[in-house]
Amino acid sequence: MLLLFSLLLQLQLQLLLQLQLQLQSQLLLQLLLQLLLLLQLSVLAVILSEAKDPETFNSPKPIGPFSPYLPAASPSPYQTQPKSPPTSHPQQNNPVHFRTPIPNSGQSPKPITAKPPKNRLLQHLLHGHKNAKTKPSTQEVNRMHSILPDIRYGLRQLRKSPSFTLTAILTLAFGIGATTALFSVVDGVLLKPLAYRDSGRLVVIWERVRYIEKLFPYVGANPRHADIWRKQSTAFTDLTLLQQGSTGISLGADHPRLVGKITALPNLLDILGVQPTLGRNFLPEEAVKGHEHVAIISYRLWQTLFNGDSAIIGRSVQITGTPFQIVGVLPQSFYFPKANELSVSLLASHLPDNEIITPLAIDPTRSFGWNSDYGNYVVLGHLKPGISIAQATENLNIVADNIAHQIPPNQLDGPAKGALATYIQPMKEVIVGRTSTRLWLLMAAVLSVLLIACINLANAQLARFVSRDREAAVRSALGASTAHLLQSALAEVAILSLIGGTLGVALAIFAVHRFAGYAQLAIPRTGAITVNFTVLSLSVLLTVGASFIFGVLPALRVLRVKPQQALQGMGRTSGSRRSGMLRRWLVGAQVFACTTLLLVAGLFAKSLIHLSSMDRGFSPGHIVAADVFLQGNAFGEDKDRATFDDGVLEKLRALPGVQSASLVSAMLLTGESWIDGVVPIGHAAIQSQQANYRWIGPDYFATLQQRIIEGRALDEHDRTQKNAVISEATAKAVWPNQSPINRQFQRNGNTLTVVGVVADARNNSLRAAPVNMVYLPYWDNPPYATYFLIRSTQDPALLTQSIRDTIWSYNPNVTIARVHTLDSQLSDSLAPEHLETGIFAAFGAAALLLALLGIYGTLSYSVEARTQEVGIRMALGATRQSVYRLMLSTIVAPVSLGLALGYIASLTIGKSLSALLYGTSPTDLSVILPVLCIFALAAVAATSLPCRRAAMIEPIKALRTE
């Protein structure tokens, strides 16, 4: 234990130093940690003082004024008061006070009293400062002396049970650590306000558009509409328009590095209440074409790309080949949500942090149509004081109605009334709203495991205190008060809680640092996840609560101890029955929590298996993807981008082991994009169907192994023609019960001919049914973001660098975002499901193990407590099978009730989580039956050994047992 305590203190000192460096402004947090460290040092000092006096540690303590067995202020009713000191027999020992002769002294021998500890800290605690003139009163000394022996007594008891001590410490550390770590996530993601001025009044304004509301209930606003909102609305102090994306930056001589970029109106930072650390904010005139080549960069980019150069203001950085002058540096703590965090739908994709902001220079009245261009921009607003979201929505809807009446009739799907509306969300809700249910659910799962662990420890403590009833009775009979017995019983609980809680905090800090990198695709705001004062306060409350459950409640047994009955050997049966009944129903509570957790974990596991193994309509195996951005003046013309794509595809197909190579304008499984109408020839635009458009290269369907149902795929012959391939769903929606081959439709004034129909595929998301798709050849509209797909027989890890070198050998100035496998893209798209299933599975397994340990421990204690009863039954003719059934019957009822209640609870929870489940339901027998069977088999294994031990009891030996 000394070694464990020393390692624990060393670890905590290191963590304290790190936190002091990171949290210099949080003085209260530092004081809390230092106080916790002081308490541990006090306990360590007691351990050291015990280690220096092994005889005192190991030998039984004499009953004296400072013994934990007696109250210091009152003598025992069983001891006689000493008379005057004898003179003729100086070496005679008194039964209570041990007297020793003093050589060369004429004085009477004095009773031996407890020596003050040599440790300076304990001397200071017991006697105050050595220079103090007044001595503490006898009552104060007795009170201080009564605490330290209780700590020594608790340490002795824990040392006698090393397996229980280690199990209790590790169980508490795991439970408190896991709960603290996950609460750090909940606090950082859900509870902590956004790091902007008056962040509670920051809102995102979406637009509801009638003709696309079946696909998207709300979308990013049309910039033309947003400009009118800004001029006419009276509910906001200001509105801004922004667009997010990724771009390549460099200093000119190196390959571009990918960073997140925000293009916004100059008032963005003013609305957020943020001012640059260096330099200035944007000027209003910089939102004009020709004057927008200025930039504000992040603190991290300043440090990494410019090495923290203090003369950064005025320098230039190449953005897509164009020089931008740096006019400011953002504060170190500034963070703006990524594009996949500030969006209408959750997109699990690798996006870089926003590192650079440039002015948005547009003319909304000329650059955008009246009823198009939705979803590419985000409108951010700051509500005026006293204005609610409902009032702001009502105000904007009036403006939206006026906008709808200005839209030409041939662009409206129905009447102008109700064609447009707005939807306002708090900015924080937009970022974290989709993950709040998952996080609270995971928090509940962790708390369930902690509760099960505390019940297990309470069971063990209850058994230990029951076995010490006689000891407590003897101490009570010798004069120990009930309060003193309770204090002595709680000493070891306090030691276990202190060590387990501290180790749990250390584990939580370690887990939080690891968790942020692991969960960045599944959870937003991972940068705000820290172990702060709020989190540590919860950890202290958890430690106190766990101590109350597993220590205080069992320790209250001492209040019911009757010395006379215990000393006469009576009361064992009734006490055992009461405590045995309590332990059995505690096991039932464990089974209930464990069953609920396992069934919910099973539902999420079945959902993840369904998503991972479903027919996707394409084969991701052996495919490597390269994400390439073509930006800047060198790729401003369509022919320049088409030439680059042609040249790179030719080089990629020549790589060893490559079977086919192609490209697509949008990466698979990253959501819907490029949504436009499919208008059959001879029909009005308002009767069109919406579809996702993709620009692809030849061999695209062959590379993905996507099946052609009718007609043919696109090839090189389509360069001189306007041809298209559509999905099966599009064919059924536009030309129901007809063959679409050679039929024509219009888009943006172009007439396109259908030459093939491809099988439906879940290109955008595995969580939704296949949507309408239209595939066009890339040379008609070469994309700026090109995703090359290469199917090869080589190991993808060996092919990655070859692909990079091949692309840069053609043009070293393009930005390669990343090179990855399509299998990893598939896994990334299911990041939230992977996270929640992994956590549920881990905690479900831990809960199962703890529940089985509880069943095993309770049944083992029951066998031990009823040894004589079993011996009598067997002496009277009971068979081993009947004894087996007798022992098993004591645990069947609570386990069965726990299973039934757990199943009912899982049904209720599963129904509320149906939106998060795919391919399964709370009543899915393929989940329920395996979970119940696993638990039943594990329970049989846990009960077999104690029941077999009971059946093997020899009657003669049992009857001799006292």
N, C-alpha and C positions, 0 to 999 in steps of 0.2 A: 504493500500500500504506500509505503514511503517513496518507492521508486515511481509509482504511478502519479503520486501527488507532485513529485519534483518535476516530472516531465510535463504535467499539466500546467504547473506554474510557469515553466520556461516557455511553453507555447503561448500562454496568455500574456506574458511580458512582451513577446515579440508582436503579438496582435495589438497590444496596447500602444506600443511605439508606432506601429503603422497607422492605427486609427488617430493618434494624436497628430500625425503629420497630415492626414487627410481631413480631419475634422477640427481644425484649430479654432474655429469660431464656436463650436458647441462645447462650452465649458461644462455644462451640466452633465453631458455624456461622459466626459473625461472623469469627473468626480465620481460618477456612478461606478465606472470601471475600477477606479483606484480604491473605492470603498470595498468592492467585491474582492479585490486583490488583498486588501488588509485583512478581511475576514479569513481568507484562505491562509494567509501567513500566520494568523492566530492559531488556526487548527493545526497547521504544520508545526508550530512551536510546541503544541501539546504532544504531537507525535514524537518530536525530537526529545522532549523531556522524558517521555515514556521509554524511548529507545535507550537513553542514557542510564535508566534504572530498570534493567530487565527483571530484577527480582520483584520489584514493586509491581511491574507490569504483569508478571505471570502468577505471583503468589496471591492467595486470597487476602483481602483487605481486613484488618482488624476493625472491629466496631468502635468507633471513636467519634469525637465531636465533628470531624470533617469527613466522615465516611458517607458515601452516597446511599448507604443502607439506612441511615438514620437522619432525621432532621437535626441540624446543628443546635437549634435553640432549646429543644426539649429532650430530656433523658428518656430512656426506654422504660416502659413499665415493668420490664422483667429484670432490670439491673438494680442492685442495691446501692444506696448512696454510700460513698467511701467515708469511713470514720477518720479520726485523726491519724496522722502518719505513724506507723509503728516505729519504735526506737530499738527494740531488741532484735528484730528480724528485718534488717534492711533489705534483704534480697527476696523477701516473700512477695509473690505476685498477686495482685488483686484480680478477680475474674474479669473485670472490665478494663481497668486502667493498669497497664503494664508498667511496673516500676523497675528501674535499674539503678544499681549503686553508682555513686559518683566517687571515684578514688580521691583520697586526700581531702575529703570535704566533710565537714560536720553537719551539713544541711541534709534535710530529708530528701530522698529521691523524688523527682517530679514525673508526672505522667508524660509519656511520649506523645507529642502532637505532630500533626502533618507538617513537614518541612516546606517552606516556600520554594517554589521552583527556581532553578538557577537561571532560567531564560530571562533576559532583560525585559523582553516585551511583556511576559507574564508578571514579573515583579512590578512593572509599571502599572499594569492593569489591576493588580491586587493591592498594591501599597501606595500607588501614586508616585510623585516625584521624590527622589531620594532626599532632597533638601526640604521637603515639606515639614513644617514645625508641628502641625497637629496630626495626630494619628486618627485613622478612621475608626468609627465606633465598632463595637463587637458585632452588632447586628449587620452592619455593612460588610465586615470581613466574612462573616458566616455566609451571607448571601453570595458574595463573590466566590468563596471557596466551594459553595455547593454546585456551581455551574461547571467548573473545570473538572472535578471528579466525574461528573455525569458524561462529559465529553470523553474522558479516559475510559469510562465504563462502556460507552457506546463503541469506541474504537476496539476494545477487547472483544465485545460481542460480534462485531463485524469481522474481526480477525479470526474468530472461531468458525465463521461460516464464509470462507473465501469464495466459494462458488456462488452463493447468494449475493455477496457483496459485488463481485465482478458482474454478475448478470444484472443486478439492479442498476449499477452505474452505467453499463452499456445500454440498457433498455431506456433509461431516462435520457441519456445523451442522444441516442438515436431519435427518440420521440420528440424531445424538445428541439433538437437540432433541425429535424425535418420540418417541424411546424414553424419554427422561427425563420428558416430559409424560405419557405413558401409564403409566409406572411410578408417577408421582405419583398417578394414579387408582387403580392397583392397591394401592398402599401405603395411601392414604386409605380405600378402600372395603373391601379384603379383609384387609390385614395389620395395620392399626392397631387396637388394642383399643378397645372402646367406652369412652366418657369417663365411666365410673361406677366407684365403688369396688368392687374385687374383681369386675370385670365378667365374668371367666371362669366364675363360678359362677351367673350370672344365666341363667335358663332360662324358656322359654315352654311351658306345659302345654296340649296340645290333647286333645280327646276323640274317641275312635273310637266311632261309633254304628253298629250293625249295619244298621239299616233304611235309612240314607242313605249307606252307605259306597260304593255304586256311583256316586253323584254326587260325594261328597267323602270321600276316604280318612280325613281327620280334619278337625275343625271346632273353632271356639271353644267353650269349655265352657259348659254350663248353669250359671248362677249358683248354683242350689240345690246342684248337685253340688260346685261349687268351695267353697262354704261348709263342706260336710262334709269335703272334702279338707283344708281349713285346720285344722279342729278335730281330725282323726284321724290325719293323716300325721305321721310322725316323721323324714322325710328332709329337711325344709326348716327353715331358721331362721324363715322367714315366707313367706306367700303374699299376693298382692294381686289384686284384681279391678278391671279398668278397661274403659272404653268410650271410643272415639274418634269424633269427628265434627267438623262445622263449625257455627259459629254466628255470628250477627251481634251486634256490640257497638257501643255508642255512648255518648256523654256526655249524650244526651237531646235535643240540638238539631239533630243532623246525621243524614244517612242512615246506617244501620248499615253497618259494615265487616265483611267476612268474615274470620274467624280460625279456626285449628284449636283444638279444645277437647278436653281430657282430663277425663273424669269418673271418679274413682278413689277407692278406699278411702283413708283418711287416712295409711296406712303406705307409700304409693308412694314418696315421696322418701326415707324411711328405708331401704327396700330398695335403692334406687339409690345410697344414700350421698351424697345431695345435701342441702345446707341453703340456705335462702334467704339472699341477700345482705342484704336488708332485711326486717325483720319476722320472722315465725315460720312454722312448719309448721302443718298442720291439727291440731286436737285430736280425740280419739276421739269426743267427744260431738257433733261437727259432722257425723257420718255418720248423723244421725237426722233424720227428716222434720221440717221446720219450722226446723231449725238449719243447713241446708246452704247458705245464701245468703252464703257467703264465697268468696274467690278468691285464688289466687296467680298473678301475671302474669309474663310473660317480661321480660327486660331490654329487648328491642327495643320491646315494646309500652309499657313504661314511658317510653322515650325518645321514641317517636313520638306516642303519644296523650296523654301527660301531660307531655311536654317535660322529662323527668328530674326532676320535682318531688320534692325530698327529703322533703316532707311527704305522700307518697303513701299511707302506711299509715293506714287508717281512711277513706279516700275511697271513693266508690262508682262503679261502672261499670254501665251498663245491658246486661244479657245477655238477649236476646229480650224486652226490655221490662220485665224484672224487675231491681231494683237488687241488686247483690252488693257486699259490703264487701271491699276489698282488704286482706289481712292479710300479704302477703309479696311479694317480688320475687326471681325466680330469678337465679342467676349469669349473667353475659354469655355464657359458653361453654356453657351448658346447651342440649342439643338432645335431644328425644325423637322417635323415628321416627313418621312419618305413618301414617295408617290403611292406606294402600296399601303401606307398607313392612313393617308388623308384621301380616301377614295370611297366610292359607294359600295364596293365589294372587297372582300378579303382576298388578296393576292399574295400567295407565298412564293416569292421570287427573290433572287439575290439582287438587291439594288444597293448602290453605294450611298453613304451618308451625304447629305447636302453640304457641299464645301464651298460653293461660289454662288453669288447672287448678282444678276445683271438686270438692268431696267427693261421693262416691257414697252416696246415702241410699236404701237398699232393704231390704226384708225378704225374704230369699231363700225362706223357708219359705212365704210367702203370695203373693208376686208372681209365682212361676214354677212351671210344672208339672214333673212328674217326668221326662217324656220329650219335651221340646220346648224351644223358646227356645235353640236352638243357633246359634252363629256370630255373635252380637251382642256378645259380651264376650271379653276376652282375660285369661288368668290368667298372672301373672308371679310367679316364685318365685326364692328364693335358697337354693341347696343348702348343706347343712351341710358343714363341712370333713370330708374323708375319705369323703364319699358320692358315688358315681358316678351317672351318668345311668341306667345299667342297674339299679342298686340302688333308685334313687328310683322308676323305672318299676314295678319289681316291688312296691314298697311301695304305690304308688297303685293298681295294678291290684287288689290285695286289697280296698282301700276301694271301688273301682268295682264289684267283684263284690257287695259288701254293698249298695251303692246299687241295683243292678239287681234284687235280690231284694225291694226295697221298692216297685218300680214295679208298679202294678196290672196284672194279666194281660191285660186288654183293650187295654192300651197297648203291649204287647210284640209284636215280630215274631219269634216263636219263643220258645225257653226263655230263662230269665234268665241262665243261664251263657253268658258271651261276648257278652251284649247290649251291654255297655259295656266300654271299655278306655281307656287313656291313651297318649299319645305325647308325649315330652319332647324338645325341641330347645334347644340353646344359643341365647340371644337373638341373638347375632351371626349365627349360621347362618340364623335365620329372616329376618333383614334382607337378608343378602347372598348367601345360598346359591344363589338362582336366577340370579344374575348372575355368579357366579365363573367358570363355564365360558366365558361370552362374553368376560370380561375377559382371562383367561389366553390365550384364542385370539387376541384382538386384540394382546396383548403379543407372542405368538409371531410374528404377522404383521409387526409393527414391527421386531422383531429380525431377521427375514428380510431386510427391506429394508436395514437397517443392514449386514448381512453382505454383501449384494450390492454395496452402495456401497463397502465396504472392499475387496472382491475387485476391483472396477473400479479403485480407486485403486492397489491392489497391482499390477495389470496395467500401469497407466501408469507407476508408479514402477520396475517391473522393466524396462520398455523404456527409461526414462531412464538407469538405472544401466548397462544393457548398452551403451548408446551412449557411456558415459563410461568404458569399460574401459581404453582407452588412456590417458586422463588419469590414472586411478588407477595404472596401470602406471608411468607416468613419475614420478609422485610417490613411488611405492614404490622405484623405481630410484634416486631422488635421496636416499633415506634415510628416508622417512616410514614409521613402523611401522604394522602392521596395525591396532592399536588406534586409532592416530591417524586412519587412513583411515576406520575405522568411525565414530569420533566425528564426523568431518567430514560423513559421509554422513547421520548421524542428526540433525544440527543442523537441517536444513530440515524433517525430519519433526517434530521437537519444536516448531518455529515453527508449522507448519500445525496440529498438534494443539492447541496452546495457543489459537490464534485460533479454530479451528473449534469446540473444546469450549466456550470461553467464549460464543461467539455462540449455540451450541446451548442452553446454560443460559438465556440471555436469551430465546430463542424459546420454551423450555419454560415459563418463568414467564408469558410473554404468553399461551401456549396454555391453560395451566391456568385462568387467570382467565376466559377465554372459554368453556372447555369446561363448567364447572360449570353455567352457565345453559342451555347447549345440551342437555345430557344429563340434566337433572333428572327427566324423565319416564321415562328408560330405566335410570338407575342410581341406587341409593339412596346415602345418606350423602355427597352431593355437597359438603356443608358441611365435611367432614373432608379434602377434597382440597387439599393445600398442597405447596409446594416446601420441604421441611424438610431437616435434616441427612442423614437416610437417603437421600433422593432425590439430593441433591448428591453424596453419597459414591458412589452408583451412577453418576452422571454422570462423576465422575473415573475410576472403573473402566472405564466405556465408552470414555472418551477414551484411556486407556492401552491397553485392548484393541484399539481401532481402530488406534491407532498401531503396535501390535505387528504386526497383520495387514497393514496397507498400507505400513508403513515399515520395520520392523525386519527382517522376513523378506526382502524384496528387497535391503535394504542388506547382508545377509550375503554377497552376491555378492563383495564385496571380499575376503573370506577366501579365495576361490578364484582370484583374479587372479594370473596368472603373468607377471611383468614382461617376461621375455625373449621369450616367445611373442607377447605383445601388441605389443611394440615392433617385432617382425619381421613384424607383420601376420598372425600365425598364431593359431589357436585361435578365429577368428571363427565358422567353420562349426560346430564342435562346440558352442561356447558358445551360438550362436544356436539350434542345434537343441534343446539342453537347455532353454533359456529359452523357446523357442517352444512346445515340448511342454507346459511348465508353464503358460504363458499360455492355451493352448487348453483344458486341463483345468480351469483356473480359470473359463473361460467356460462349460464344461459344468456346473460347480457353480452358476454364476449362473442358467443356464437351468433347472436342477432346482428351485432355490428359487423362481424366477419362475413356472414352470409350476404348481407346487403352489399358490402364492398365487393365481394367476389362476383356477385351477379351483375352489378353495374360494370365492373371491369370486363366481365364476359361479353356484355353487350357492346362495349367499345371495341373489344378485340374482334368480335364478329363483324362489326362495321368496318374496321380497318382491313380485315381479310377480304371482305366483299369488294371494297374499293381497289385493293391491290391486285385481286385476281379476276376482276370482271373483264369481259370482252371490250377492249378499248377501241377496236377497229383498226389498230396499227400495231406494229411490233417494235418496241424500243430497244431490243437487244442488239448489241454490237454496233450501235450508232453513236458517233461522237459529233457534238454540235459546237460550232464556233460562232460566238456573238460578235459581230463586226459593225461598227458605226462609221458611216461615210458622211462626213460633215466638212464644211468649209467651202471655199471658193473652187477648190479643185474638183468638187463633186456637185457643183451647182446645177449642171445640166443633166437631163435624163440620159443622154448618150454617154456621158462620162461615167455615170454609175453603172450603166449597162455594160460598157467596155470592161470596167473593173470586174464585175460579176462574171463575165464570160472568161476573162483571163485567169481568174482564181479557180473557177470550176475546172478549167482545162488542166491546170497544174495539180489540183487535188485528185483528179481522176488518175493521174499518172503516178501517184504515190504507191509504193509496194503494198500489196494486200488489199487495196481499195476495190470494192466490188461496184459501188455506185456512189455518186455525189450529186447533191442538188441544193436548193435554197428555198427559203420561205420568208415572207415579210413579217411574220409574227411568231414568236416562239410558242411551241405547243404547251398547253396546260397553264397558260398565264391569263386566262379570262377572255372575254369577248372584246373585239375591237374592229374598227373599220366597218361599222354597221351602216348599210345603205339599202335602198329599195331594189327589188327585182320587178320591173314593170314589163309584162308581156306586151308584144306589139299588138296594138288595137285596143288596149285597155288604158283607163285613166290612171294617173299617178296615185290617186287616193286609193286605188284598188290593189296597190302593190303589196308584196310580201317583203318583210325585212330579212336580211341575211348578212352573215359575216363574210367579208371579202378577203381573200388571201392571194398574193402574187407569188407564184412558184416557178421553179425551174423545171426543165425536162428531167425525167426519172424521179420526180418527187414521190409519186405513188409507189414506184418500184423500190425506192430506198426505204420507205416506211412499210412496205408490203401491205399496202391498202388496196383492197379488191375493187376492180372495175366491174360494175354490174352490166353496163350497156355502153356501146360506143367505144371510144378509145381515150387514151390519155393525151395530154398536150406534148408536142414535140417541136423540133426545129422548124417544121413546115408551117407552124402557126405564126412565124415572125411577120409574115406579110398579110395575115388575116386577123380579124377580130373574133377569136373563138374563146369558148369557156367550157369548163367542166363543172357540173353542179353535183351536190350531194343528193342522196336518195330522198332525204326529208324535204329538200327544196323542190325536187321534181314533184313530189306528192302535193306540196302546198301550192305551187304555181300552176301545174298542169295535172290535176287529179284525174286518175284513170286514163291517162294518155301517155304516149311515148314522147319525151322531151327532145329526142335527138333531132337536130336540124331546126328546132324551133328557136325563135329569136326574142330577145328582151332588150330593154334600154336601160342605160345608166349614164348619167351626166351627159346626155346628148349623143352617146355612142350606142350603136346597134351591135349586139353581141350574139353569136350563134352558138348553141349548145352542141358540142361534139361528143360528150361523154357524161356518164353518170357513175359516181363512185359511191361505195358503201358508206353509210353513216359511221362516223368516228367521234369519239369524245376528245376533240382537238382542244377545246377550251378548258374543260373541267371534268374531273371524274365524278363530281358530286351531282351533276345535272345531266339530263338527257341530251343526246346530240342535237345541235341547233342547225338551222339552215346555213349552208356553206356554198360559196361561189369561188372557184379557183380560176385565176387569170394568169397568163404568161408574164414573167417579171419584166420583160423588155417593153411592155406597154406602159408601165409605171414603175421604174426601178426604185426600190425602197431605199431610204436612208439608213434604216436599221436592217441589216441583212443577217440571216441566220443560216449558215452553211451546215448541211447534214451530210455526214460521211459514214457509209456502212463499210466495214472492213473486217477481215479475218484476223487482223492483228490485235494484240492486247491494247485496249484504249489508252492505258498509261504510257505505252511506248509511242503511240500515234500523236499524243497531245502536242509535244514539242515540234514534231515534224509539221503539223498543221500550222502552228504559229510561224515557224520559219518560212513556210511556203507562202503564207499571206503577206508577211512583211517583205519577202523577196520581190513580190510584185509591186508593193507600195509600202514603204516603211512609215508613212505618215498617217495610216489609218489606225483607229482605236480598236483594239481587240479587248472586249470587255472580259471575256473568259472563254475557256475551252473546257467542255465538260461532256459527260455521257448523257444520253437521253434517259437512261435508268435513274441517274441522280436527279434529273429534272422531274421525273415521276415521283421520286421520293420527296423532293422539296415541295411539290404541290400538295403532299399529304402531311406536311410538317405538323399542323395542329393535331391531327389524329394520331400521329406517331408519338407526340409529346404526352397527350392525355392517356393514351393506351399504355405507354411505358410506365408512367407514374402510377396509374391504377393497378397495373400488373405487379409492380414492385411492392406497393403497399398492400395489395391483396394477398400476395405471398407472405409478407411479414405478418399480416393479421391472421392468416391461416396457421402459421407456425406458432404465434402467441396463443391462439385459441386452443391448439392441440396441447401446448405445454400446460395451459390452464386445466384442461380436461385430465391430462396425465397427473398433474400435481394434486388436484382435488381428489381423484380416485385413489391415488397412492396414500394420501393422508387418511382417507376414509378406511382403507384396508388396515393401516397401522392402528388407528383408533379403535377399530372393532375386532382386533385380534382375539381377545378373550371371547367375545360373542361368537365369532366364527368357530373357535375351538369348542365351545359348548354345543353349538349346533352340530358339528361333526361328531362329537362324542355321543350325541343323542340320535345319530343315524343319518344326518344330512350327507348327501353325495357331493362330489366335487362340482358336478354340473349345476346343482342347485345353488351352491355357494357362488359359482361364477355368475349365475343369473341374478343372485341377490346383490352382488357388488355392481353389476352392470345396471340394475334397475335404479340405483341411486342417482345415476347421471343421465338416464334416457329422457326423463321428463323435461329437465331444463334445456337439454340439447335439442329435443324435438320442438319445444316451444320457440327456442331461438331461431331454428331453421324456418318455422312457419312465419314468424314475425318478420324475419329478414326477407323472405320471399314477398310478403305483402308490401314491405317498405320499398323493395326494388321495383315493384310494379308502379308505385306512386312516383318514384323518382324517374323511372324510365319514361313514363308518359310526359313528364315535364321536359324531358330531354329528347323528345322524338325528333326535333329539328336537327339534332347533332348526330343522329343515327341513320345509317344507310344500309339497306338490305337486311334489316332485323327489326324486332319489336320487343317490348318488355315481356310478352307472352311467348317468345320464341323458345320452343322446347329444345332446339338444338343448342341453346345456351343454358337453359335451366337444368336439364337432366345431367349434362356433364359436370356442372358445378356441384350439384347435389351429390352425384356419385363420387366425385373427388373428395368432397368433405366427408362423406360417409366412410369411404375407404380409409382416409386419414384418421378419422375418429376411431374406427375399429383398431387400427394399428396403435393408437395412443392408449386405448383401454385394455388391449389384450394383455400387456405385461402386468399391470396391477391386478387384474382379475385372475390371471394365472397364478400370481404370487399368493392371492387369497385362497385359491383352490388348493394350493400345495401346503397350506398351514397344517402342522402336526398338532392334533388336539392336546397331547400331554404337554408339549412345550408352551402352547398357548395358555393353558390353564395355570401354568407356573408364572406367567407374566403378570407383573403388578402394574 
